[in-house]
Amino acid sequence: MFTQPVGQGRSVAAGQKVKRPAGLAVDEARLQLGRSAVYDLLRTGQLASITLGRARRIPTHALTDFIHTRLEQEAA
């Protein structure tokens, strides 16, 4: 059986559907920002997140909302 890489050393059989997580880890959602800058956005409420156990996740819709809000602010 052939496998294809699926990031972070995990692999699945070719053609198998891969379930994406509901949110991104802070390191994945950096938007070319440093880790501390992302945590500052979370702390100030500009970027929404949820905590699952000890992991903090940023829902993909929260990232999209953040980007749209910033675009609207810059257009004004």
All heavy atoms as TSV, in Angstrom:
chain	resi	resn	atom	element	x	y	z
A	1	MET	N	N	0.845	-1.179	0.000
A	1	MET	CA	C	0.000	0.000	0.000
A	1	MET	C	C	0.889	1.241	0.000
A	1	MET	O	O	1.823	1.332	0.769
A	1	MET	CB	C	-0.883	-0.028	1.248
A	1	MET	CG	C	-1.766	1.175	1.364
A	1	MET	SD	S	-2.810	1.210	2.845
A	1	MET	CE	C	-3.712	-0.285	2.680
A	2	PHE	N	N	0.606	2.159	-0.890
A	2	PHE	CA	C	1.366	3.395	-0.973
A	2	PHE	C	C	0.781	4.415	-0.008
A	2	PHE	O	O	-0.415	4.458	0.214
A	2	PHE	CB	C	1.320	3.957	-2.399
A	2	PHE	CG	C	1.980	3.047	-3.386
A	2	PHE	CD1	C	1.214	2.227	-4.179
A	2	PHE	CD2	C	3.346	3.018	-3.510
A	2	PHE	CE1	C	1.806	1.381	-5.089
A	2	PHE	CE2	C	3.949	2.181	-4.418
A	2	PHE	CZ	C	3.179	1.348	-5.218
A	3	THR	N	N	1.642	5.233	0.533
A	3	THR	CA	C	1.176	6.295	1.427
A	3	THR	C	C	1.655	7.632	0.909
A	3	THR	O	O	2.618	7.714	0.157
A	3	THR	CB	C	1.678	6.089	2.865
A	3	THR	OG1	O	3.095	6.069	2.844
A	3	THR	CG2	C	1.120	4.814	3.456
A	4	GLN	N	N	0.972	8.664	1.348
A	4	GLN	CA	C	1.389	10.014	1.013
A	4	GLN	C	C	1.531	10.791	2.308
A	4	GLN	O	O	0.784	10.561	3.248
A	4	GLN	CB	C	0.368	10.686	0.090
A	4	GLN	CG	C	-1.025	10.780	0.663
A	4	GLN	CD	C	-2.041	11.208	-0.371
A	4	GLN	OE1	O	-1.877	10.952	-1.544
A	4	GLN	NE2	N	-3.090	11.845	0.074
A	5	PRO	N	N	2.500	11.697	2.397
A	5	PRO	CA	C	2.703	12.428	3.645
A	5	PRO	C	C	1.536	13.354	3.944
A	5	PRO	O	O	0.917	13.900	3.062
A	5	PRO	CB	C	3.987	13.228	3.386
A	5	PRO	CG	C	4.146	13.250	1.913
A	5	PRO	CD	C	3.423	12.062	1.359
A	6	VAL	N	N	1.244	13.498	5.221
A	6	VAL	CA	C	0.186	14.400	5.670
A	6	VAL	C	C	0.736	15.248	6.808
A	6	VAL	O	O	0.150	15.345	7.856
A	6	VAL	CB	C	-1.056	13.605	6.137
A	6	VAL	CG1	C	-2.178	14.538	6.536
A	6	VAL	CG2	C	-1.535	12.663	5.058
A	7	GLY	N	N	1.889	15.818	6.657
A	7	GLY	CA	C	2.460	16.734	7.629
A	7	GLY	C	C	2.776	16.085	8.967
A	7	GLY	O	O	2.215	15.078	9.341
A	8	GLN	N	N	3.703	16.628	9.693
A	8	GLN	CA	C	4.086	16.214	11.035
A	8	GLN	C	C	4.397	14.725	11.119
A	8	GLN	O	O	4.136	14.084	12.117
A	8	GLN	CB	C	2.975	16.571	12.041
A	8	GLN	CG	C	2.582	18.027	12.078
A	8	GLN	CD	C	3.629	18.891	12.726
A	8	GLN	OE1	O	4.366	18.452	13.577
A	8	GLN	NE2	N	3.716	20.137	12.317
A	9	GLY	N	N	4.904	14.121	10.037
A	9	GLY	CA	C	5.306	12.729	10.070
A	9	GLY	C	C	4.176	11.721	9.975
A	9	GLY	O	O	4.397	10.541	10.039
A	10	ARG	N	N	2.941	12.148	9.814
A	10	ARG	CA	C	1.820	11.228	9.684
A	10	ARG	C	C	1.574	10.929	8.223
A	10	ARG	O	O	1.842	11.729	7.361
A	10	ARG	CB	C	0.558	11.849	10.292
A	10	ARG	CG	C	0.659	11.967	11.812
A	10	ARG	CD	C	-0.491	12.747	12.329
A	10	ARG	NE	N	-0.101	14.146	12.188
A	10	ARG	CZ	C	-0.911	15.162	12.295
A	10	ARG	NH1	N	-2.164	14.977	12.525
A	10	ARG	NH2	N	-0.491	16.389	12.161
A	11	SER	N	N	1.036	9.749	7.933
A	11	SER	CA	C	0.711	9.417	6.556
A	11	SER	C	C	-0.571	8.610	6.519
A	11	SER	O	O	-0.978	8.031	7.515
A	11	SER	CB	C	1.852	8.648	5.901
A	11	SER	OG	O	2.070	7.436	6.589
A	12	VAL	N	N	-1.205	8.600	5.352
A	12	VAL	CA	C	-2.432	7.838	5.140
A	12	VAL	C	C	-2.323	7.125	3.811
A	12	VAL	O	O	-1.486	7.456	2.983
A	12	VAL	CB	C	-3.691	8.754	5.130
A	12	VAL	CG1	C	-3.904	9.403	6.467
A	12	VAL	CG2	C	-3.599	9.786	4.039
A	13	ALA	N	N	-3.171	6.143	3.603
A	13	ALA	CA	C	-3.181	5.435	2.338
A	13	ALA	C	C	-3.591	6.377	1.226
A	13	ALA	O	O	-4.414	7.276	1.425
A	13	ALA	CB	C	-4.143	4.253	2.411
A	14	ALA	N	N	-3.007	6.179	0.040
A	14	ALA	CA	C	-3.339	7.024	-1.106
A	14	ALA	C	C	-4.833	6.967	-1.371
A	14	ALA	O	O	-5.434	5.906	-1.356
A	14	ALA	CB	C	-2.567	6.574	-2.332
A	15	GLY	N	N	-5.435	8.099	-1.598
A	15	GLY	CA	C	-6.859	8.184	-1.884
A	15	GLY	C	C	-7.735	8.250	-0.638
A	15	GLY	O	O	-8.918	8.509	-0.731
A	16	GLN	N	N	-7.160	8.031	0.542
A	16	GLN	CA	C	-7.947	8.100	1.776
A	16	GLN	C	C	-8.187	9.554	2.138
A	16	GLN	O	O	-7.297	10.384	2.023
A	16	GLN	CB	C	-7.199	7.402	2.910
A	16	GLN	CG	C	-7.942	7.397	4.224
A	16	GLN	CD	C	-7.149	6.669	5.314
A	16	GLN	OE1	O	-6.150	6.023	5.015
A	16	GLN	NE2	N	-7.581	6.797	6.523
A	17	LYS	N	N	-9.409	9.859	2.541
A	17	LYS	CA	C	-9.720	11.231	2.937
A	17	LYS	C	C	-9.086	11.531	4.286
A	17	LYS	O	O	-9.085	10.701	5.181
A	17	LYS	CB	C	-11.227	11.437	3.019
A	17	LYS	CG	C	-11.887	11.413	1.657
A	17	LYS	CD	C	-13.331	11.773	1.754
A	17	LYS	CE	C	-13.934	11.776	0.366
A	17	LYS	NZ	N	-15.325	12.126	0.374
A	18	VAL	N	N	-8.565	12.741	4.404
A	18	VAL	CA	C	-7.920	13.170	5.634
A	18	VAL	C	C	-8.816	14.184	6.317
A	18	VAL	O	O	-9.205	15.174	5.702
A	18	VAL	CB	C	-6.538	13.808	5.336
A	18	VAL	CG1	C	-5.895	14.298	6.609
A	18	VAL	CG2	C	-5.657	12.825	4.602
A	19	LYS	N	N	-9.167	13.929	7.562
A	19	LYS	CA	C	-9.966	14.892	8.328
A	19	LYS	C	C	-9.062	15.998	8.826
A	19	LYS	O	O	-8.051	15.741	9.455
A	19	LYS	CB	C	-10.607	14.200	9.531
A	19	LYS	CG	C	-11.964	13.688	9.307
A	19	LYS	CD	C	-12.504	13.181	10.618
A	19	LYS	CE	C	-13.965	13.482	10.722
A	19	LYS	NZ	N	-14.523	12.971	11.961
A	20	ARG	N	N	-9.392	17.230	8.504
A	20	ARG	CA	C	-8.638	18.373	8.993
A	20	ARG	C	C	-9.159	18.740	10.371
A	20	ARG	O	O	-10.347	18.627	10.632
A	20	ARG	CB	C	-8.807	19.573	8.067
A	20	ARG	CG	C	-8.186	19.397	6.703
A	20	ARG	CD	C	-6.697	19.387	6.723
A	20	ARG	NE	N	-6.210	20.682	7.153
A	20	ARG	CZ	C	-4.991	20.901	7.557
A	20	ARG	NH1	N	-4.127	19.943	7.613
A	20	ARG	NH2	N	-4.617	22.093	7.934
A	21	PRO	N	N	-8.309	19.186	11.254
A	21	PRO	CA	C	-8.775	19.599	12.568
A	21	PRO	C	C	-9.692	20.811	12.460
A	21	PRO	O	O	-9.627	21.556	11.489
A	21	PRO	CB	C	-7.491	19.950	13.314
A	21	PRO	CG	C	-6.466	20.159	12.270
A	21	PRO	CD	C	-6.889	19.361	11.073
A	22	ALA	N	N	-10.539	20.996	13.446
A	22	ALA	CA	C	-11.487	22.104	13.439
A	22	ALA	C	C	-10.793	23.444	13.608
A	22	ALA	O	O	-11.352	24.475	13.291
A	22	ALA	CB	C	-12.521	21.916	14.546
A	23	GLY	N	N	-9.592	23.443	14.111
A	23	GLY	CA	C	-8.884	24.693	14.322
A	23	GLY	C	C	-7.400	24.521	14.088
A	23	GLY	O	O	-6.902	23.422	13.907
A	24	LEU	N	N	-6.713	25.632	14.082
A	24	LEU	CA	C	-5.277	25.627	13.845
A	24	LEU	C	C	-4.549	25.849	15.159
A	24	LEU	O	O	-5.008	26.600	16.003
A	24	LEU	CB	C	-4.908	26.752	12.880
A	24	LEU	CG	C	-5.593	26.734	11.526
A	24	LEU	CD1	C	-5.290	28.022	10.775
A	24	LEU	CD2	C	-5.139	25.535	10.721
A	25	ALA	N	N	-3.406	25.230	15.297
A	25	ALA	CA	C	-2.551	25.503	16.444
A	25	ALA	C	C	-1.989	26.916	16.270
A	25	ALA	O	O	-1.945	27.443	15.161
A	25	ALA	CB	C	-1.421	24.488	16.516
A	26	VAL	N	N	-1.565	27.515	17.353
A	26	VAL	CA	C	-1.037	28.885	17.291
A	26	VAL	C	C	0.100	28.973	16.282
A	26	VAL	O	O	0.167	29.909	15.494
A	26	VAL	CB	C	-0.583	29.352	18.685
A	26	VAL	CG1	C	0.176	30.662	18.597
A	26	VAL	CG2	C	-1.793	29.509	19.596
A	27	ASP	N	N	0.972	27.990	16.245
A	27	ASP	CA	C	2.098	28.025	15.301
A	27	ASP	C	C	1.642	27.960	13.852
A	27	ASP	O	O	2.308	28.465	12.971
A	27	ASP	CB	C	3.061	26.875	15.575
A	27	ASP	CG	C	3.825	27.070	16.867
A	27	ASP	OD1	O	3.902	28.220	17.342
A	27	ASP	OD2	O	4.347	26.077	17.392
A	28	GLU	N	N	0.504	27.340	13.584
A	28	GLU	CA	C	0.008	27.226	12.220
A	28	GLU	C	C	-0.727	28.481	11.762
A	28	GLU	O	O	-0.905	28.689	10.579
A	28	GLU	CB	C	-0.947	26.039	12.105
A	28	GLU	CG	C	-0.300	24.708	12.369
A	28	GLU	CD	C	-1.312	23.585	12.434
A	28	GLU	OE1	O	-2.394	23.781	13.013
A	28	GLU	OE2	O	-0.998	22.524	11.904
A	29	ALA	N	N	-1.173	29.303	12.681
A	29	ALA	CA	C	-2.012	30.456	12.358
A	29	ALA	C	C	-1.259	31.774	12.451
A	29	ALA	O	O	-1.858	32.808	12.653
A	29	ALA	CB	C	-3.210	30.490	13.304
A	30	ARG	N	N	0.031	31.742	12.271
A	30	ARG	CA	C	0.822	32.935	12.552
A	30	ARG	C	C	0.663	34.070	11.569
A	30	ARG	O	O	0.969	35.193	11.909
A	30	ARG	CB	C	2.283	32.571	12.686
A	30	ARG	CG	C	2.532	31.768	13.928
A	30	ARG	CD	C	3.947	31.687	14.274
A	30	ARG	NE	N	4.710	31.114	13.180
A	30	ARG	CZ	C	5.948	30.727	13.294
A	30	ARG	NH1	N	6.563	30.840	14.421
A	30	ARG	NH2	N	6.588	30.216	12.269
A	31	LEU	N	N	0.211	33.828	10.364
A	31	LEU	CA	C	0.038	34.909	9.386
A	31	LEU	C	C	1.316	35.720	9.212
A	31	LEU	O	O	1.278	36.938	9.108
A	31	LEU	CB	C	-1.088	35.864	9.822
A	31	LEU	CG	C	-2.469	35.285	9.936
A	31	LEU	CD1	C	-3.398	36.279	10.589
A	31	LEU	CD2	C	-2.983	34.913	8.572
A	32	GLN	N	N	2.442	35.052	9.211
A	32	GLN	CA	C	3.739	35.711	9.116
A	32	GLN	C	C	4.005	36.593	10.326
A	32	GLN	O	O	4.725	37.579	10.235
A	32	GLN	CB	C	3.857	36.526	7.812
A	32	GLN	CG	C	3.667	35.711	6.558
A	32	GLN	CD	C	4.704	34.619	6.409
A	32	GLN	OE1	O	5.875	34.835	6.665
A	32	GLN	NE2	N	4.274	33.438	6.015
A	33	LEU	N	N	3.396	36.259	11.453
A	33	LEU	CA	C	3.622	36.966	12.710
A	33	LEU	C	C	4.372	36.036	13.649
A	33	LEU	O	O	4.258	34.819	13.538
A	33	LEU	CB	C	2.294	37.349	13.371
A	33	LEU	CG	C	1.393	38.300	12.603
A	33	LEU	CD1	C	0.068	38.437	13.312
A	33	LEU	CD2	C	2.065	39.644	12.455
A	34	GLY	N	N	5.065	36.605	14.592
A	34	GLY	CA	C	5.718	35.795	15.604
A	34	GLY	C	C	4.702	35.190	16.552
A	34	GLY	O	O	3.558	35.640	16.658
A	35	ARG	N	N	5.130	34.161	17.247
A	35	ARG	CA	C	4.253	33.468	18.197
A	35	ARG	C	C	3.707	34.431	19.250
A	35	ARG	O	O	2.545	34.390	19.602
A	35	ARG	CB	C	5.064	32.340	18.832
A	35	ARG	CG	C	4.326	31.503	19.798
A	35	ARG	CD	C	5.268	30.439	20.365
A	35	ARG	NE	N	4.646	29.758	21.453
A	35	ARG	CZ	C	4.408	28.464	21.481
A	35	ARG	NH1	N	4.791	27.719	20.469
A	35	ARG	NH2	N	3.834	27.909	22.507
A	36	SER	N	N	4.564	35.313	19.763
A	36	SER	CA	C	4.092	36.252	20.786
A	36	SER	C	C	3.050	37.216	20.247
A	36	SER	O	O	2.126	37.588	20.953
A	36	SER	CB	C	5.207	37.095	21.363
A	36	SER	OG	O	6.437	36.583	21.248
A	37	ALA	N	N	3.204	37.623	18.990
A	37	ALA	CA	C	2.218	38.529	18.395
A	37	ALA	C	C	0.854	37.847	18.295
A	37	ALA	O	O	-0.181	38.469	18.556
A	37	ALA	CB	C	2.678	38.988	17.016
A	38	VAL	N	N	0.843	36.565	17.942
A	38	VAL	CA	C	-0.418	35.826	17.864
A	38	VAL	C	C	-1.041	35.725	19.258
A	38	VAL	O	O	-2.238	35.955	19.445
A	38	VAL	CB	C	-0.227	34.432	17.241
A	38	VAL	CG1	C	-1.513	33.617	17.315
A	38	VAL	CG2	C	0.235	34.559	15.801
A	39	TYR	N	N	-0.225	35.411	20.261
A	39	TYR	CA	C	-0.755	35.335	21.630
A	39	TYR	C	C	-1.256	36.700	22.106
A	39	TYR	O	O	-2.237	36.786	22.837
A	39	TYR	CB	C	0.287	34.768	22.592
A	39	TYR	CG	C	0.299	33.258	22.599
A	39	TYR	CD1	C	1.332	32.545	22.032
A	39	TYR	CD2	C	-0.757	32.546	23.165
A	39	TYR	CE1	C	1.340	31.162	22.025
A	39	TYR	CE2	C	-0.761	31.162	23.166
A	39	TYR	CZ	C	0.286	30.475	22.601
A	39	TYR	OH	O	0.271	29.101	22.602
A	40	ASP	N	N	-0.628	37.787	21.686
A	40	ASP	CA	C	-1.126	39.128	22.026
A	40	ASP	C	C	-2.507	39.359	21.405
A	40	ASP	O	O	-3.392	39.925	22.044
A	40	ASP	CB	C	-0.161	40.216	21.556
A	40	ASP	CG	C	1.070	40.324	22.432
A	40	ASP	OD1	O	1.049	39.824	23.579
A	40	ASP	OD2	O	2.067	40.917	21.962
A	41	LEU	N	N	-2.693	38.936	20.143
A	41	LEU	CA	C	-3.999	39.070	19.495
A	41	LEU	C	C	-5.053	38.245	20.230
A	41	LEU	O	O	-6.194	38.682	20.386
A	41	LEU	CB	C	-3.922	38.629	18.033
A	41	LEU	CG	C	-3.086	39.502	17.101
A	41	LEU	CD1	C	-2.920	38.830	15.747
A	41	LEU	CD2	C	-3.715	40.877	16.949
A	42	LEU	N	N	-4.672	37.069	20.700
A	42	LEU	CA	C	-5.595	36.238	21.461
A	42	LEU	C	C	-5.939	36.890	22.803
A	42	LEU	O	O	-7.101	36.934	23.216
A	42	LEU	CB	C	-4.991	34.844	21.705
A	42	LEU	CG	C	-4.747	33.991	20.470
A	42	LEU	CD1	C	-3.950	32.747	20.836
A	42	LEU	CD2	C	-6.052	33.616	19.799
A	43	ARG	N	N	-4.917	37.392	23.489
A	43	ARG	CA	C	-5.114	38.012	24.812
A	43	ARG	C	C	-6.014	39.234	24.744
A	43	ARG	O	O	-6.857	39.453	25.611
A	43	ARG	CB	C	-3.752	38.400	25.393
A	43	ARG	CG	C	-3.806	38.941	26.809
A	43	ARG	CD	C	-2.415	39.264	27.348
A	43	ARG	NE	N	-1.528	39.944	26.410
A	43	ARG	CZ	C	-1.603	41.234	26.081
A	43	ARG	NH1	N	-2.525	41.993	26.605
A	43	ARG	NH2	N	-0.748	41.763	25.219
A	44	THR	N	N	-5.875	40.034	23.671
A	44	THR	CA	C	-6.669	41.259	23.541
A	44	THR	C	C	-8.044	41.010	22.921
A	44	THR	O	O	-8.833	41.935	22.780
A	44	THR	CB	C	-5.920	42.304	22.694
A	44	THR	OG1	O	-5.662	41.762	21.399
A	44	THR	CG2	C	-4.627	42.724	23.362
A	45	GLY	N	N	-8.317	39.762	22.531
A	45	GLY	CA	C	-9.624	39.434	21.975
A	45	GLY	C	C	-9.778	39.756	20.493
A	45	GLY	O	O	-10.866	39.620	19.948
A	46	GLN	N	N	-8.712	40.171	19.839
A	46	GLN	CA	C	-8.804	40.468	18.415
A	46	GLN	C	C	-8.898	39.203	17.577
A	46	GLN	O	O	-9.389	39.228	16.455
A	46	GLN	CB	C	-7.576	41.271	17.975
A	46	GLN	CG	C	-7.501	42.641	18.615
A	46	GLN	CD	C	-6.243	43.352	18.193
A	46	GLN	OE1	O	-6.027	43.565	17.004
A	46	GLN	NE2	N	-5.405	43.703	19.148
A	47	LEU	N	N	-8.404	38.090	18.130
A	47	LEU	CA	C	-8.440	36.798	17.462
A	47	LEU	C	C	-9.034	35.798	18.442
A	47	LEU	O	O	-8.562	35.680	19.578
A	47	LEU	CB	C	-7.020	36.388	17.053
A	47	LEU	CG	C	-6.844	35.111	16.249
A	47	LEU	CD1	C	-7.650	35.166	14.948
A	47	LEU	CD2	C	-5.377	34.886	15.936
A	48	ALA	N	N	-10.084	35.109	18.027
A	48	ALA	CA	C	-10.776	34.160	18.905
A	48	ALA	C	C	-10.068	32.814	18.914
A	48	ALA	O	O	-9.429	32.431	17.930
A	48	ALA	CB	C	-12.218	33.982	18.427
A	49	SER	N	N	-10.182	32.114	20.039
A	49	SER	CA	C	-9.604	30.776	20.140
A	49	SER	C	C	-10.394	29.965	21.152
A	49	SER	O	O	-11.207	30.503	21.898
A	49	SER	CB	C	-8.136	30.851	20.566
A	49	SER	OG	O	-8.046	31.278	21.908
A	50	ILE	N	N	-10.143	28.669	21.141
A	50	ILE	CA	C	-10.731	27.788	22.143
A	50	ILE	C	C	-9.597	26.981	22.765
A	50	ILE	O	O	-8.529	26.830	22.168
A	50	ILE	CB	C	-11.787	26.832	21.540
A	50	ILE	CG1	C	-11.181	25.971	20.428
A	50	ILE	CG2	C	-12.987	27.600	21.029
A	50	ILE	CD1	C	-12.100	24.889	19.932
A	51	THR	N	N	-9.821	26.486	23.963
A	51	THR	CA	C	-8.836	25.658	24.634
A	51	THR	C	C	-9.387	24.251	24.744
A	51	THR	O	O	-10.504	24.045	25.214
A	51	THR	CB	C	-8.517	26.218	26.034
A	51	THR	OG1	O	-8.080	27.568	25.886
A	51	THR	CG2	C	-7.426	25.418	26.707
A	52	LEU	N	N	-8.621	23.292	24.276
A	52	LEU	CA	C	-8.973	21.880	24.363
A	52	LEU	C	C	-7.900	21.215	25.209
A	52	LEU	O	O	-6.787	20.989	24.735
A	52	LEU	CB	C	-9.027	21.241	22.967
A	52	LEU	CG	C	-10.018	21.856	21.992
A	52	LEU	CD1	C	-9.814	21.311	20.595
A	52	LEU	CD2	C	-11.434	21.580	22.465
A	53	GLY	N	N	-8.228	20.941	26.446
A	53	GLY	CA	C	-7.206	20.430	27.359
A	53	GLY	C	C	-6.171	21.509	27.583
A	53	GLY	O	O	-6.495	22.611	27.994
A	54	ARG	N	N	-4.928	21.205	27.269
A	54	ARG	CA	C	-3.859	22.198	27.393
A	54	ARG	C	C	-3.537	22.869	26.073
A	54	ARG	O	O	-2.680	23.746	26.007
A	54	ARG	CB	C	-2.611	21.520	27.940
A	54	ARG	CG	C	-2.803	21.060	29.369
A	54	ARG	CD	C	-1.619	20.316	29.895
A	54	ARG	NE	N	-0.368	21.002	29.601
A	54	ARG	CZ	C	0.813	20.596	30.001
A	54	ARG	NH1	N	0.916	19.506	30.705
A	54	ARG	NH2	N	1.895	21.258	29.695
A	55	ALA	N	N	-4.208	22.459	24.995
A	55	ALA	CA	C	-3.929	23.012	23.671
A	55	ALA	C	C	-4.879	24.159	23.348
A	55	ALA	O	O	-6.062	24.090	23.622
A	55	ALA	CB	C	-4.077	21.915	22.619
A	56	ARG	N	N	-4.348	25.203	22.776
A	56	ARG	CA	C	-5.163	26.321	22.324
A	56	ARG	C	C	-5.309	26.198	20.818
A	56	ARG	O	O	-4.334	26.022	20.111
A	56	ARG	CB	C	-4.508	27.652	22.670
A	56	ARG	CG	C	-5.359	28.840	22.257
A	56	ARG	CD	C	-4.818	30.136	22.765
A	56	ARG	NE	N	-4.795	30.231	24.201
A	56	ARG	CZ	C	-5.799	30.699	24.940
A	56	ARG	NH1	N	-6.889	31.102	24.368
A	56	ARG	NH2	N	-5.687	30.771	26.242
A	57	ARG	N	N	-6.541	26.277	20.340
A	57	ARG	CA	C	-6.826	26.151	18.914
A	57	ARG	C	C	-7.566	27.384	18.433
A	57	ARG	O	O	-8.406	27.948	19.125
A	57	ARG	CB	C	-7.681	24.914	18.622
A	57	ARG	CG	C	-6.984	23.618	18.943
A	57	ARG	CD	C	-5.875	23.364	17.935
A	57	ARG	NE	N	-5.209	22.112	18.208
A	57	ARG	CZ	C	-3.955	22.032	18.629
A	57	ARG	NH1	N	-3.251	23.116	18.832
A	57	ARG	NH2	N	-3.396	20.863	18.838
A	58	ILE	N	N	-7.256	27.785	17.212
A	58	ILE	CA	C	-7.910	28.928	16.570
A	58	ILE	C	C	-8.797	28.365	15.473
A	58	ILE	O	O	-8.290	27.822	14.496
A	58	ILE	CB	C	-6.869	29.896	15.991
A	58	ILE	CG1	C	-5.951	30.394	17.115
A	58	ILE	CG2	C	-7.550	31.054	15.272
A	58	ILE	CD1	C	-4.705	31.088	16.630
A	59	PRO	N	N	-10.125	28.477	15.635
A	59	PRO	CA	C	-11.019	27.972	14.584
A	59	PRO	C	C	-10.738	28.700	13.272
A	59	PRO	O	O	-10.424	29.896	13.257
A	59	PRO	CB	C	-12.418	28.304	15.102
A	59	PRO	CG	C	-12.247	28.453	16.577
A	59	PRO	CD	C	-10.865	29.011	16.769
A	60	THR	N	N	-10.842	27.968	12.168
A	60	THR	CA	C	-10.532	28.569	10.876
A	60	THR	C	C	-11.445	29.755	10.574
A	60	THR	O	O	-11.009	30.737	9.985
A	60	THR	CB	C	-10.611	27.530	9.753
A	60	THR	OG1	O	-11.853	26.851	9.830
A	60	THR	CG2	C	-9.487	26.518	9.873
A	61	HIS	N	N	-12.707	29.703	11.021
A	61	HIS	CA	C	-13.611	30.840	10.787
A	61	HIS	C	C	-13.164	32.062	11.580
A	61	HIS	O	O	-13.350	33.198	11.141
A	61	HIS	CB	C	-15.068	30.475	11.091
A	61	HIS	CG	C	-15.352	30.284	12.547
A	61	HIS	ND1	N	-15.632	31.315	13.390
A	61	HIS	CD2	C	-15.395	29.159	13.304
A	61	HIS	CE1	C	-15.834	30.856	14.615
A	61	HIS	NE2	N	-15.690	29.534	14.582
A	62	ALA	N	N	-12.536	31.870	12.742
A	62	ALA	CA	C	-12.050	32.999	13.533
A	62	ALA	C	C	-10.904	33.692	12.803
A	62	ALA	O	O	-10.796	34.919	12.820
A	62	ALA	CB	C	-11.600	32.533	14.911
A	63	LEU	N	N	-10.072	32.921	12.154
A	63	LEU	CA	C	-8.973	33.490	11.382
A	63	LEU	C	C	-9.505	34.286	10.191
A	63	LEU	O	O	-9.059	35.395	9.917
A	63	LEU	CB	C	-8.052	32.364	10.906
A	63	LEU	CG	C	-6.690	32.741	10.399
A	63	LEU	CD1	C	-5.911	33.556	11.413
A	63	LEU	CD2	C	-5.925	31.488	10.032
A	64	THR	N	N	-10.514	33.739	9.515
A	64	THR	CA	C	-11.150	34.433	8.394
A	64	THR	C	C	-11.804	35.724	8.870
A	64	THR	O	O	-11.655	36.773	8.237
A	64	THR	CB	C	-12.192	33.522	7.727
A	64	THR	OG1	O	-11.551	32.310	7.332
A	64	THR	CG2	C	-12.804	34.179	6.510
A	65	ASP	N	N	-12.520	35.667	10.000
A	65	ASP	CA	C	-13.155	36.865	10.562
A	65	ASP	C	C	-12.118	37.929	10.897
A	65	ASP	O	O	-12.322	39.119	10.637
A	65	ASP	CB	C	-13.955	36.521	11.814
A	65	ASP	CG	C	-15.168	35.661	11.532
A	65	ASP	OD1	O	-15.564	35.537	10.349
A	65	ASP	OD2	O	-15.720	35.095	12.501
A	66	PHE	N	N	-11.003	37.514	11.494
A	66	PHE	CA	C	-9.937	38.442	11.847
A	66	PHE	C	C	-9.404	39.154	10.608
A	66	PHE	O	O	-9.234	40.374	10.592
A	66	PHE	CB	C	-8.809	37.699	12.568
A	66	PHE	CG	C	-7.586	38.530	12.781
A	66	PHE	CD1	C	-7.562	39.520	13.756
A	66	PHE	CD2	C	-6.455	38.340	12.005
A	66	PHE	CE1	C	-6.432	40.297	13.950
A	66	PHE	CE2	C	-5.331	39.103	12.188
A	66	PHE	CZ	C	-5.313	40.088	13.165
A	67	ILE	N	N	-9.177	38.385	9.551
A	67	ILE	CA	C	-8.648	38.967	8.310
A	67	ILE	C	C	-9.642	39.956	7.710
A	67	ILE	O	O	-9.269	41.064	7.312
A	67	ILE	CB	C	-8.287	37.857	7.307
A	67	ILE	CG1	C	-7.103	37.059	7.834
A	67	ILE	CG2	C	-7.991	38.442	5.928
A	67	ILE	CD1	C	-6.826	35.788	7.077
A	68	HIS	N	N	-10.931	39.590	7.670
A	68	HIS	CA	C	-11.945	40.504	7.128
A	68	HIS	C	C	-12.043	41.781	7.952
A	68	HIS	O	O	-12.155	42.873	7.395
A	68	HIS	CB	C	-13.315	39.821	7.068
A	68	HIS	CG	C	-13.415	38.787	5.996
A	68	HIS	ND1	N	-13.238	39.047	4.642
A	68	HIS	CD2	C	-13.667	37.460	6.072
A	68	HIS	CE1	C	-13.373	37.952	3.956
A	68	HIS	NE2	N	-13.621	36.946	4.794
A	69	THR	N	N	-11.990	41.664	9.263
A	69	THR	CA	C	-12.040	42.841	10.132
A	69	THR	C	C	-10.857	43.762	9.858
A	69	THR	O	O	-11.022	44.979	9.744
A	69	THR	CB	C	-12.033	42.417	11.616
A	69	THR	OG1	O	-13.182	41.592	11.850
A	69	THR	CG2	C	-12.086	43.613	12.536
A	70	ARG	N	N	-9.661	43.184	9.735
A	70	ARG	CA	C	-8.479	44.010	9.461
A	70	ARG	C	C	-8.559	44.689	8.100
A	70	ARG	O	O	-8.190	45.852	7.954
A	70	ARG	CB	C	-7.204	43.156	9.542
A	70	ARG	CG	C	-6.870	42.655	10.934
A	70	ARG	CD	C	-6.585	43.790	11.907
A	70	ARG	NE	N	-5.438	44.576	11.541
A	70	ARG	CZ	C	-4.277	44.539	12.152
A	70	ARG	NH1	N	-4.085	43.767	13.183
A	70	ARG	NH2	N	-3.282	45.299	11.744
A	71	LEU	N	N	-9.083	43.987	7.101
A	71	LEU	CA	C	-9.237	44.591	5.771
A	71	LEU	C	C	-10.223	45.745	5.815
A	71	LEU	O	O	-10.004	46.793	5.194
A	71	LEU	CB	C	-9.694	43.539	4.766
A	71	LEU	CG	C	-8.641	42.499	4.360
A	71	LEU	CD1	C	-9.279	41.406	3.526
A	71	LEU	CD2	C	-7.503	43.164	3.600
A	72	GLU	N	N	-11.329	45.576	6.552
A	72	GLU	CA	C	-12.319	46.655	6.677
A	72	GLU	C	C	-11.726	47.855	7.401
A	72	GLU	O	O	-11.984	49.004	7.021
A	72	GLU	CB	C	-13.549	46.155	7.429
A	72	GLU	CG	C	-14.382	45.167	6.622
A	72	GLU	CD	C	-15.476	44.509	7.451
A	72	GLU	OE1	O	-15.628	44.847	8.652
A	72	GLU	OE2	O	-16.185	43.666	6.889
A	73	GLN	N	N	-10.925	47.609	8.441
A	73	GLN	CA	C	-10.295	48.703	9.191
A	73	GLN	C	C	-9.328	49.484	8.307
A	73	GLN	O	O	-9.274	50.715	8.363
A	73	GLN	CB	C	-9.541	48.160	10.408
A	73	GLN	CG	C	-10.437	47.663	11.505
A	73	GLN	CD	C	-9.648	46.989	12.618
A	73	GLN	OE1	O	-8.461	46.688	12.475
A	73	GLN	NE2	N	-10.321	46.723	13.724
A	74	GLU	N	N	-8.578	48.781	7.481
A	74	GLU	CA	C	-7.612	49.459	6.620
A	74	GLU	C	C	-8.284	50.197	5.478
A	74	GLU	O	O	-7.748	51.183	4.981
A	74	GLU	CB	C	-6.582	48.457	6.104
A	74	GLU	CG	C	-5.652	47.984	7.184
A	74	GLU	CD	C	-4.504	47.146	6.671
A	74	GLU	OE1	O	-4.234	47.178	5.446
A	74	GLU	OE2	O	-3.876	46.454	7.482
A	75	ALA	N	N	-9.469	49.727	5.056
A	75	ALA	CA	C	-10.189	50.391	3.969
A	75	ALA	C	C	-10.868	51.675	4.443
A	75	ALA	O	O	-11.114	52.561	3.652
A	75	ALA	CB	C	-11.235	49.444	3.371
A	76	ALA	N	N	-11.135	51.757	5.724
A	76	ALA	CA	C	-11.837	52.930	6.270
A	76	ALA	C	C	-10.931	54.128	6.413
A	76	ALA	O	O	-9.794	54.154	6.359
A	76	ALA	CB	C	-12.437	52.577	7.630
